[in-house]
Amino acid sequence: MTALSGDARADRVAARATGVGVGLLAFMIAWLVGVRVTERIWGPPSSAVVAMAIALVVGILVAAVAGHRFLRRQP
């Protein structure tokens, strides 16, 4: 790996942080939608667990993909 300048490192950190922020936004939206959908299918305790699992998977995937896409745009 080559040594990066201070600005390049800061841009990479900012790209990763932005990816995490986008992932958290996707998590919140998936949680809100997931709770409404799953409580119609399963009972109260199970629906919350299933909705949380779905929201976690969606949030992590979106954070990873968004962070990777933002990193590719860096010089």
N, C-alpha and C positions, 0 to 999 in steps of 0.2 A: 504494500500500500504506500502511496506517495504521501508526503507531508502536505497538509493543506494550510493555506493561509488562515489568519484569524477570521477574515470575512467569509471565506468558504465554509469554515466550521460553523460559524454563526448561522449561515444560510441553511446548512444541513440540519442543525438543531431546530431552527424555525420551521423547516419543512416537516420534521417529525412531530413537533408540537401541534402544528396545524392539522396533521393527519389524526392525531389523538383527539383534538377538538371536534373534528368532523365525525369521528367514531363515537364520541360521547353524544353528539346530537342524534346520530342514527340510533344509538342505544335508547335514548329517551323516546323517540318517535316509535320505535319497535315495541317498547314497553307499553306505551299508551294504547297502541293499536292491538297489541297482543293480549292485553288484559281484557279488552272489550270482546275480542273474538273467542278467547279460550274460556271465559266464564259462561259462554253460551253452550259450550261443548262439555266441559268438566265442571265439577262442583267447586265451591269456594276455595278449599285449601289447595287442590291440585291445579286449578287454573292459574294461580299466582306463581307457582313453581314452574309450570310449563312456560308461561309468559316470560319469566325472568331468564330461563335457559335460552329461549329464542332470542331475547333482547341481547343477552351476553354474546351469543354467537354472531349476531348481526353487527353489534358494535365493534367486536374484535376484528371481524373480517373487513368492515368498512375502514377502520383505523389503519389496518395493515395495507390495504390497497391504496387508500388516499395518501398515506405517508410515502409509499413507494412511488406513486405517480408524481408527487411533489419533489421527491429526491431526484427523479430522472430529469426534471426540468432545470436542475441546478447545473451550472457549467463545470 
